[in-house]
């Protein structure tokens, strides 16, 4: 396994973890290598950054400890994930140390801020706004179930600006940020938290293997188009939306198919989900849907109230 991170980063919990004192480091970061000790010399963790792939010669170029080296493979599984479009603590910063340090700095900034702008109204943005408001504004409010994320956030004291983008942010000499919106208005705030969009970590992949948006093109077996020995799963592939549920499902399917391949048996096609789904915790309630079915807020909260931090040790210790 080649990974630029020595620890698995449970970024699912970051909408809450940006608030200092809410989630400790050991619930966010777990060492990868100890979970695979039972495999002895059959498993090796190489902490480095994959910078290129030679498809024809079946080699991966890796930058490690200041040097470049080439590692040969029989089968290659690419799961390089994605990065946020703007600087934020919601994805790896390139190494575990860098990510942990950045999270600590961000927590300090959140704790000291008197005013915060959350830019982006996707699942991450909604959860971040909800967590901040619930913790700092109405921490002891009674539970209530509202009809929509909009109304729930407003009840938490969040001011919402629809159909407006944060076009530019300038750091002022006093450390505050001046934000210019798409309607021309400006606001000075202590902290701007960008939550809009991700880009696939696919710079190491030959361009002809990528779609127009930079995602790796894969077939029904999650193999790179035209190859039977190179596969891609998760945020970096174009098979499904970059959501943890899909990534986890793809990983389980891919593990079975690699065993099938090495045993000389036919692979099983992957059935990509055609049903959109999502759930966002907002304070002590939430909103969610499965297809066109709305999931009650109390159910979303019950499912997501821990942000699944208890699953982190299982991801590593079970050797998954």
Buried (B, 14 or more C-beta within 10 A) or exposed (E): EBBBBBBBBBBBBBBBBBBBEBBEEEBBBBEBBEBBEEEEEEEEBBBBBBEBBEBEEBBBBBBBEEEEEEBEEEEBBBBBBBBBEBEBBBBBBEBBEEBBEBBEEBBEBBEEBEEBBBBBBEBBBBBBBBBBBBBBEBEEBEEEBBEEBBBBBBBBBBEBBEEEEBEEBEEEEEEBBBBBBEEEEEBEBBBBBBBBEBBBBBBBBEEEBBBEEBBBBBBEBBBBEEBEBBBBBBBBBBBBEBBBEBBBBBBEBBEEBBEBBEEEEEBEEBEBEEEEBBBBBBBBBBBBBEEEEEBEBBBBBEBBEBBBBEEBBEBBEEEE
